[in-house]
């Protein structure tokens, strides 16, 4: 518990900065997982980029050959791909044997709650909500997130 001029906080400023970066990476992980899901919903022949060919007046007169879109990357810090057993296809056909469908699962939503509680001071020390994980777990997750951010900036 730390006291500031606004009230009592569950963590110090350095931990707050780490939680802020973890919250940022978690938000990016959610956005990347949704981008992957949008890409996955499309049929393979629709996962392409079609550029228009324009004449000298700027009018569209056709399309170039389609360029296949690569599979969007996901954040390995918070998201992972799993295979789930499904019995109904995209077209609505029932299959007794079922089939494997690939999905992206994003975990660790405790970061949002910890970041929110670190941002909001409490007037009384008894009202402060403690952080969910230990300092070692937060530090390990922070190091993984920083490594992922640095690798992403290099590429």
C-alpha positions in Angstrom: 0.0 0.0 0.0 1.3 3.4 -1.0 0.1 6.8 -0.1 0.1 9.7 -2.7 -1.3 13.2 -2.3 -4.6 11.9 -3.8 -5.1 8.9 -1.6 -4.0 5.3 -1.1 -2.9 3.1 -4.0 -2.3 -0.7 -4.1 1.2 -0.3 -5.7 4.1 2.1 -6.2 4.6 4.2 -9.3 7.1 1.8 -11.0 4.6 -1.1 -10.7 1.9 1.2 -12.0 4.0 2.0 -15.1 4.5 -1.8 -15.7 0.8 -2.3 -15.3 0.2 0.4 -17.8 2.4 -1.3 -20.4 0.8 -4.7 -19.7 -2.6 -3.1 -20.2 -1.4 -1.6 -23.5 -0.1 -5.0 -24.7 -3.3 -6.7 -23.5 -5.4 -4.2 -25.6 -3.2 -4.9 -28.6 -3.6 -8.7 -28.1 -7.3 -8.3 -28.1 -7.2 -6.2 -31.3 -4.9 -8.7 -33.0 -7.1 -11.7 -31.9 -10.1 -10.0 -33.4 -8.2 -9.3 -36.7 -7.2 -13.0 -36.8 -10.9 -14.0 -36.3 -12.0 -11.7 -39.1 -9.4 -13.2 -41.4 -10.3 -16.8 -40.3 -14.1 -16.2 -41.0 -13.4 -15.6 -44.7 -13.1 -18.4 -47.2 -9.6 -18.9 -48.5 -10.4 -17.5 -51.9 -11.7 -14.3 -50.3 -8.5 -13.7 -48.2 -7.0 -11.6 -51.0 -6.3 -8.0 -51.8 -7.8 -6.7 -55.0 -6.3 -3.5 -56.4 -8.3 -1.5 -58.9 -6.9 -0.6 -62.3 -7.8 3.0 -63.2 -7.7 4.8 -66.6 -6.3 8.3 -67.2 -9.6 9.8 -66.0 -9.3 8.0 -62.6 -12.2 5.6 -63.4 -12.0 2.0 -62.2 -11.8 -0.2 -65.3 -10.7 -3.5 -63.7 -8.7 -5.3 -61.1 -5.1 -6.5 -60.9 -4.5 -10.1 -60.1 -5.5 -10.8 -56.4 -2.7 -10.8 -53.8 -3.2 -13.3 -51.0 -3.3 -11.7 -47.6 -1.0 -13.3 -45.0 -2.4 -14.7 -41.8 -2.5 -12.0 -39.1 -0.1 -12.4 -36.2 -1.4 -12.8 -32.7 0.2 -11.7 -29.4 1.9 -14.8 -27.9 2.0 -13.1 -24.5 -1.8 -13.2 -23.9 -3.2 -15.2 -26.9 -2.8 -18.7 -28.2 -4.3 -20.8 -30.9 -6.3 -23.8 -29.9 -8.2 -26.5 -31.8 -11.8 -27.0 -30.7 -14.1 -29.8 -31.6 -17.2 -28.6 -33.5 -20.2 -30.4 -34.9 -21.8 -27.7 -37.1 -20.0 -26.3 -40.1 -20.0 -22.7 -41.3 -22.7 -23.6 -43.8 -24.9 -25.1 -41.0 -24.3 -28.8 -41.8 -24.4 -31.2 -38.9 -21.5 -33.7 -38.5 -21.7 -36.5 -35.9 -18.0 -37.1 -36.0 -17.2 -33.4 -35.7 -14.2 -31.6 -37.0 -11.4 -29.5 -35.5 -11.8 -25.7 -35.7 -8.9 -23.4 -35.0 -9.6 -20.5 -32.6 -7.6 -17.8 -30.7 -8.1 -17.6 -27.0 -7.0 -14.5 -25.1 -6.4 -14.8 -21.4 -5.3 -12.8 -18.3 -8.0 -10.2 -18.0 -6.9 -9.5 -14.4 -4.6 -6.9 -15.9 -7.5 -4.6 -16.7 -8.8 -4.8 -13.1 -5.3 -4.3 -11.5 -4.6 -1.3 -13.8 -7.9 0.3 -13.0 -7.4 -0.2 -9.2 -3.9 1.2 -9.5 -5.2 4.3 -11.2 -8.0 5.0 -8.8 -6.9 6.2 -5.3 -8.9 5.2 -2.2 -9.5 7.7 0.5 -9.1 5.1 3.3 -6.3 2.4 3.4 -9.0 -0.3 4.2 -10.7 0.4 0.9 -7.7 -0.4 -1.3 -8.1 -3.6 -3.3 -4.8 -5.6 -3.4 -3.3 -6.6 -6.8 -4.2 -10.1 -8.0 -0.7 -11.6 -8.6 2.6 -11.5 -6.9 5.4 -9.2 -7.9 7.4 -12.0 -9.5 4.5 -13.1 -11.7 3.9 -9.5 -12.8 7.6 -9.0 -13.5 7.8 -12.2 -15.6 4.8 -11.2 -17.6 6.2 -7.7 -18.0 9.5 -9.0 -19.4 7.6 -11.2 -21.9 5.5 -8.2 -23.0 8.6 -6.0 -23.4 10.4 -8.6 -25.4 7.3 -9.0 -27.7 7.1 -5.2 -28.1 10.8 -5.0 -29.0 10.6 -7.9 -31.5 7.5 -6.3 -33.1 9.2 -2.9 -33.5 12.2 -4.5 -35.1 10.2 -6.2 -37.8 
